[in-house]
Amino acid sequence: MVPERHNTIKVVMLLDVGGTMDDHIKRTEELFSAAKSEFKHLEFYYFHNCVYDFVWKNNRRRHSERMATWDLLRKYNSDYRLIFVGDATMSPYEILQPGGSVEYNNEEAGAVWLQRLAERFPKFAWLNPEPEGVWEYRQSISVIRQVLANRMYPVTLAGLEKAMREMSK
């Protein structure tokens, strides 16, 4: 009578929604479903294109029920793993410039928020559903890879294995 083993790793998953991510809904749903069944402690939030001042739980209420990214940084300690899921496809100014968000006038650049998140959660990975062969043709993907120390992985079996190995170190 041995109890069933449960994965005790704690994960915060940040999912890009809308725009170019609409092409990846099925793959992202499958990834989220697998993560939900694998990780006992899974928290998830949404963002659009790049993480800025706010994230949200319910995409339909993203403007009325959002959470400050500062609160997310305070709520979860550094023993959580952070997984970004997004195609990183946007205009580079959305990452590099204050006011770059296409939804509102953000005070700080998305790159600043990405760096804060990476510092808070040293075990992180960015999972990109875009085919790896197109990454070199998208300037925004290069920018995010640079900001996040090249820890972007394709949503393939090999890519997921590599990302999980990196986060388990």
C-alpha positions as CSV (number, residue, x, y, z in Angstrom):
1,M,0.0,0.0,0.0
2,V,2.2,2.8,-1.3
3,P,0.5,6.2,-1.8
4,E,0.4,7.6,-5.3
5,R,3.3,10.0,-6.0
6,H,2.3,13.6,-6.7
7,N,4.5,16.2,-8.3
8,T,5.2,18.7,-5.6
9,I,6.8,21.3,-7.8
10,K,5.1,24.7,-7.7
11,V,4.5,26.5,-11.0
12,V,3.3,29.9,-12.0
13,M,2.3,29.8,-15.7
14,L,1.9,33.1,-17.6
15,L,0.0,32.6,-20.8
16,D,-0.1,35.1,-23.7
17,V,-3.6,35.4,-25.1
18,G,-5.1,37.1,-28.2
19,G,-3.6,38.4,-31.4
20,T,-1.1,36.1,-33.0
21,M,-1.6,33.5,-30.2
22,D,-5.0,32.8,-31.6
23,D,-3.2,30.6,-34.2
24,H,-1.9,28.4,-31.3
25,I,-5.0,28.0,-29.2
26,K,-5.3,24.2,-29.6
27,R,-1.6,23.6,-28.8
28,T,-1.7,25.9,-25.8
29,E,-4.8,24.3,-24.5
30,E,-3.1,20.9,-24.7
31,L,-0.1,22.2,-22.9
32,F,-2.1,23.8,-20.2
33,S,-4.2,20.6,-19.7
34,A,-1.1,18.5,-19.4
35,A,0.4,21.0,-16.9
36,K,-2.8,21.1,-14.9
37,S,-2.8,17.3,-14.5
38,E,1.0,17.1,-13.8
39,F,1.5,19.9,-11.3
40,K,-0.4,19.8,-8.0
41,H,0.5,23.4,-7.4
42,L,-0.2,25.3,-10.6
43,E,-1.2,29.0,-10.7
44,F,-1.9,30.6,-14.0
45,Y,-2.4,34.1,-15.3
46,Y,-2.9,35.7,-18.7
47,F,-1.1,38.6,-20.4
48,H,-1.1,40.0,-23.9
49,N,2.1,40.0,-26.0
50,C,4.4,41.0,-23.1
51,V,4.0,41.1,-19.3
52,Y,3.5,44.7,-18.1
53,D,2.0,46.1,-14.9
54,F,-1.0,43.7,-14.8
55,V,-1.9,40.0,-15.3
56,W,-5.4,38.5,-15.1
57,K,-7.2,35.2,-14.4
58,N,-10.3,35.7,-16.5
59,N,-9.7,36.9,-20.0
60,R,-13.2,38.2,-20.4
61,R,-12.7,40.5,-17.4
62,R,-9.1,41.4,-18.1
63,H,-9.8,45.1,-17.8
64,S,-11.9,44.9,-14.6
65,E,-10.4,42.0,-12.7
66,R,-6.7,42.3,-13.1
67,M,-3.8,41.7,-10.7
68,A,-0.8,44.0,-10.4
69,T,2.3,42.2,-11.5
70,W,4.0,43.6,-8.3
71,D,1.4,41.6,-6.3
72,L,2.2,38.5,-8.3
73,L,5.9,39.0,-7.5
74,R,5.1,39.4,-3.8
75,K,2.5,36.5,-3.6
76,Y,4.7,33.7,-4.9
77,N,8.2,33.0,-3.5
78,S,11.2,32.0,-5.5
79,D,10.7,28.3,-5.0
80,Y,8.0,28.5,-7.7
81,R,9.0,27.7,-11.3
82,L,7.9,30.3,-13.8
83,I,6.7,29.2,-17.3
84,F,5.8,31.8,-19.9
85,V,3.8,30.5,-22.8
86,G,3.7,32.8,-25.8
87,D,4.8,33.2,-29.4
88,A,6.8,36.4,-28.6
89,T,5.5,37.9,-31.8
90,M,4.9,41.6,-31.6
91,S,6.6,44.9,-32.4
92,P,9.9,45.2,-30.6
93,Y,8.8,48.6,-29.2
94,E,6.2,46.6,-27.1
95,I,9.0,45.0,-25.3
96,L,11.6,47.8,-25.2
97,Q,9.6,51.1,-24.7
98,P,7.5,52.5,-21.9
99,G,4.0,53.1,-23.5
100,G,4.7,50.2,-25.8
101,S,1.6,48.1,-24.8
102,V,-1.1,48.0,-27.4
103,E,-3.7,48.1,-24.7
104,Y,-2.8,51.0,-22.4
105,N,0.1,53.4,-21.6
106,N,2.4,51.3,-19.5
107,E,4.9,53.3,-17.5
108,E,7.8,50.8,-17.8
109,A,9.0,48.7,-20.7
110,G,8.0,45.0,-20.9
111,A,11.7,44.1,-20.8
112,V,11.9,45.6,-17.3
113,W,9.0,43.4,-16.1
114,L,10.5,40.3,-17.8
115,Q,13.8,40.9,-16.0
116,R,12.0,41.3,-12.6
117,L,10.1,38.1,-13.1
118,A,13.3,36.2,-14.1
119,E,15.1,37.6,-11.0
120,R,12.2,36.6,-8.7
121,F,11.8,33.1,-10.2
122,P,15.3,32.0,-11.2
123,K,13.9,28.7,-12.5
124,F,12.0,29.8,-15.5
125,A,11.5,29.0,-19.2
126,W,9.6,30.6,-22.1
127,L,7.7,28.1,-24.2
128,N,7.1,29.2,-27.7
129,P,4.5,27.5,-29.9
130,E,5.9,29.0,-33.1
131,P,8.1,26.6,-35.2
132,E,11.7,27.2,-34.1
133,G,12.7,27.7,-37.8
134,V,10.9,31.1,-37.9
135,W,12.3,32.5,-34.7
136,E,15.3,34.0,-36.5
137,Y,12.9,36.0,-38.7
138,R,11.1,37.7,-35.8
139,Q,12.9,40.5,-34.2
140,S,10.7,40.4,-31.1
141,I,11.6,36.8,-30.5
142,S,15.3,37.7,-30.6
143,V,14.7,40.5,-28.1
144,I,12.8,38.3,-25.6
145,R,15.4,35.6,-25.9
146,Q,18.1,38.1,-25.2
147,V,16.3,39.6,-22.2
148,L,15.6,36.1,-20.8
149,A,19.1,34.7,-21.2
150,N,18.2,32.5,-24.2
151,R,15.8,30.4,-22.1
152,M,13.1,30.0,-24.8
153,Y,12.1,26.6,-25.9
154,P,9.8,25.3,-28.7
155,V,6.6,23.5,-27.7
156,T,7.8,20.1,-28.9
157,L,8.6,17.0,-26.9
158,A,12.4,17.8,-27.2
159,G,11.8,21.4,-26.4
160,L,9.7,20.7,-23.3
161,E,12.2,18.1,-22.1
162,K,15.0,20.6,-22.4
163,A,13.0,23.3,-20.6
164,M,12.1,21.0,-17.7
165,R,15.7,19.9,-17.4
166,E,16.8,23.5,-17.2
167,M,14.2,24.4,-14.6
168,S,15.1,21.4,-12.5
169,K,18.8,22.5,-12.0
